């Protein structure tokens, strides 16, 4: 876990590959893109490393 960090979504193409790698079930699909439930997200970065479109970023 990275304290003080969060995952941001920019330019999601809707492939949903990140959803299956999230162990916290913090990612959901809505309105044509993925969204992050920050109450569940532990900022592990698995979704970031699996996004083929580089649409997810781990921010400080």
Phi, psi and omega in degrees: 000138178249107183288140180083359179256163174208162179263130178247146181251122178226117174073034179299132179263357175082022181287336175068016179295331181291331184300317184288340181265355181278110180287347181260359185053041184265357183247132178223159182257127180203139176057039175083007179205165176278152177227153183252128172273101185292343175288334181260331186294133177253012177057038181287334177090002179300318180296321180298314183287341180261355181282114181289343182259002181056037183270350179249133181231138174271115185254148174273000000 
